[in-house]
Amino acid sequence: MAIGIVEFDLSMVNPETGRNLTARTYTVDGVNNVDNTPRLLSIGQLVMAICLQRASELEASIITLMEEMNSTSAKLEALTEIETEVLKWPDELKEAGSSARPLNNYNVSGDNAEYPRVTYKTALVNMGVIANGISYVRVSGNPDSDDIMYDNFITQLESKMDEMNSFSQQKMIELQSLTSKRDQSYDMISNVLKSLNTVQVGIVNNY
């Protein structure tokens, strides 16, 4: 943020020094008049302009962070749905007389546009839980190249969920910090306005 300083002659002489008195105003990038020329600001207006720009930047960061957290929540919801179903598999697999179950036979709903009715495999690959080459979960026996053992699968699934939960907690702390800084900027603007009003009232009363 570039801040310019503009001094002008007040056409008044300091009786003590005999020098002409000058006043100082400021310009800030992006704060312009209707004709797009830089607006001259008093020190109070300068502080408000800086605080408002800072608050706007923080507001944008808060929105981006909240979108990121919403995306993570949607992914966690999808993984929770998958885990709930997968935890039922072992007995069902044994009863069906099969030692493996294909991941592409099942869908995860999820309201988030990123995961609209995709297969378990697609969701799990996109979220880094399994490699793209894995197509089956196996309860017993030696896994083939496109298989993953059930216990390993559950471990990787829960590890990814723990990672996302940790990420969400970290982002929540970051969100609280950004929100606090934004509120401080608005508080400073309010305090400057109050000070300017007090000065103006004092000038009027003394006039």
ZIUR-V543678 format. One record per residue. N is the residue number from 1. PSI is psi in radians with two decimals (* if undefined). NEAR is the number of other C-alpha atoms within 12 Angstrom. D_CENTER is the distance of its C-alpha to the mean C-alpha in Angstrom with 1 decimal. Layout:
N|PSI|NEAR|D_CENTER + N|PSI|NEAR|D_CENTER
This chain:
1|2.07|14|22.5 + 2|2.27|14|26.3 + 3|2.15|21|28.4 + 4|2.71|21|32.0 + 5|2.24|20|35.0 + 6|2.10|19|37.8 + 7|2.48|17|41.0 + 8|2.69|15|43.9 + 9|2.28|15|47.4 + 10|0.01|13|48.0 + 11|0.62|12|51.7 + 12|2.60|15|52.5 + 13|2.33|13|54.3 + 14|2.05|13|53.5 + 15|-0.41|9|56.9 + 16|-0.68|9|56.5 + 17|-0.37|9|55.7 + 18|0.08|10|57.0 + 19|2.68|13|53.9 + 20|2.39|16|52.0 + 21|2.47|17|48.9 + 22|2.75|15|45.6 + 23|2.80|18|42.2 + 24|2.31|19|38.8 + 25|2.99|23|36.0 + 26|2.71|28|32.7 + 27|2.59|28|30.7 + 28|2.42|30|27.0 + 29|2.26|22|25.6 + 30|-0.20|21|24.5 + 31|1.72|26|26.5 + 32|2.87|16|29.6 + 33|3.11|14|32.6 + 34|-0.61|9|33.5 + 35|0.22|8|35.5 + 36|0.21|11|32.5 + 37|2.64|13|34.1 + 38|2.33|21|32.2 + 39|2.34|24|32.4 + 40|2.22|28|34.2 + 41|2.51|27|32.4 + 42|3.02|22|33.8 + 43|-0.66|24|32.2 + 44|-0.75|25|30.7 + 45|-0.61|26|29.3 + 46|-0.82|31|28.0 + 47|-0.75|29|26.0 + 48|-0.72|29|24.6 + 49|-0.75|34|23.7 + 50|-0.79|29|21.8 + 51|-0.68|29|20.0 + 52|-0.71|28|19.1 + 53|-0.72|23|17.8 + 54|-0.76|25|15.7 + 55|-0.66|26|14.4 + 56|-0.71|21|13.6 + 57|-0.74|19|11.7 + 58|-0.66|27|9.6 + 59|-0.73|24|9.3 + 60|-0.71|18|8.1 + 61|-0.67|23|5.3 + 62|-0.76|27|4.6 + 63|-0.79|17|5.3 + 64|-0.75|18|3.6 + 65|-0.71|26|0.9 + 66|-0.65|23|4.5 + 67|-0.69|19|6.1 + 68|-0.73|22|5.7 + 69|-0.66|26|7.1 + 70|-0.69|23|9.5 + 71|-0.74|24|10.7 + 72|-0.68|30|11.4 + 73|-0.69|27|13.2 + 74|-0.69|29|15.2 + 75|-0.71|37|16.3 + 76|-0.70|35|17.3 + 77|-0.72|24|19.2 + 78|-0.77|38|20.9 + 79|-0.64|42|21.9 + 80|-0.72|28|23.2 + 81|-0.74|25|25.4 + 82|-0.81|33|26.7 + 83|-0.73|27|27.5 + 84|-0.73|16|29.3 + 85|-0.74|19|31.5 + 86|-0.58|32|32.1 + 87|-0.26|23|33.3 + 88|-0.16|18|36.2 + 89|-0.84|27|37.3 + 90|-0.94|24|39.8 + 91|-0.70|18|42.5 + 92|-0.67|17|42.1 + 93|-0.73|22|42.4 + 94|-0.71|16|45.6 + 95|-0.57|13|47.1 + 96|-0.08|12|46.5 + 97|0.41|13|48.4 + 98|2.56|19|45.6 + 99|0.06|26|43.8 + 100|2.63|31|40.8 + 101|2.25|33|38.5 + 102|2.36|25|36.7 + 103|-0.47|33|33.0 + 104|-0.06|21|33.2 + 105|-0.05|17|35.3 + 106|2.57|22|32.4 + 107|2.65|24|29.4 + 108|2.27|33|26.0 + 109|-1.42|24|25.1 + 110|2.14|25|21.4 + 111|-0.31|18|20.4 + 112|2.40|21|17.4 + 113|-0.36|14|18.5 + 114|-0.44|21|17.7 + 115|1.15|28|20.5 + 116|1.80|18|23.1 + 117|0.98|20|26.3 + 118|2.80|25|26.1 + 119|2.76|25|28.5 + 120|-0.77|39|27.7 + 121|-0.82|37|28.3 + 122|-0.82|31|26.0 + 123|-0.76|36|23.1 + 124|-0.65|38|24.0 + 125|-0.77|24|24.5 + 126|-0.55|20|21.2 + 127|0.10|28|19.4 + 128|0.36|21|21.7 + 129|-0.73|33|23.9 + 130|2.86|31|27.1 + 131|2.76|21|28.6 + 132|-0.48|22|29.5 + 133|-0.19|18|33.2 + 134|2.16|28|33.1 + 135|-0.31|29|34.5 + 136|2.61|32|36.3 + 137|2.19|37|35.9 + 138|2.35|31|39.2 + 139|-0.68|31|40.5 + 140|2.92|23|43.6 + 141|3.03|14|45.3 + 142|2.23|15|44.2 + 143|2.49|21|41.1 + 144|-3.12|17|41.6 + 145|-0.47|15|39.3 + 146|0.40|21|37.3 + 147|2.77|28|37.3 + 148|2.41|34|35.3 + 149|2.52|27|36.8 + 150|-0.85|31|35.6 + 151|-0.73|18|35.0 + 152|-0.66|19|33.0 + 153|-0.81|31|31.0 + 154|-0.73|30|30.1 + 155|-0.81|19|29.2 + 156|-0.64|24|26.8 + 157|-0.84|35|25.3 + 158|-0.57|25|24.8 + 159|-0.73|21|23.6 + 160|-0.66|28|20.7 + 161|-0.71|30|19.9 + 162|-0.70|19|20.0 + 163|-0.76|21|17.7 + 164|-0.65|30|15.0 + 165|-0.73|23|15.7 + 166|-0.72|18|15.4 + 167|-0.75|22|12.1 + 168|-0.72|26|10.8 + 169|-0.71|17|12.6 + 170|-0.76|17|11.3 + 171|-0.54|25|7.6 + 172|-0.73|23|9.2 + 173|-0.73|18|11.0 + 174|-0.69|22|8.3 + 175|-0.75|26|6.9 + 176|-0.68|19|10.6 + 177|-0.79|19|11.3 + 178|-0.71|27|9.1 + 179|-0.71|26|10.6 + 180|-0.76|18|13.9 + 181|-0.69|24|13.9 + 182|-0.78|26|13.3 + 183|-0.63|22|16.1 + 184|-0.66|19|18.3 + 185|-0.76|27|18.2 + 186|-0.63|26|19.3 + 187|-0.69|19|21.9 + 188|-0.70|25|23.3 + 189|-0.77|26|23.7 + 190|-0.73|21|25.6 + 191|-0.68|19|27.7 + 192|-0.74|25|28.7 + 193|-0.74|22|29.7 + 194|-0.72|16|31.8 + 195|-0.77|19|33.4 + 196|-0.71|20|34.3 + 197|-0.70|15|35.7 + 198|-0.73|14|37.8 + 199|-0.78|15|39.2 + 200|-0.74|14|40.1 + 201|-0.72|13|41.8 + 202|-0.71|12|43.7 + 203|-0.78|11|44.9 + 204|-0.74|10|46.1 + 205|-0.52|9|47.9 + 206|-0.12|8|49.6 + 207|*|7|50.6
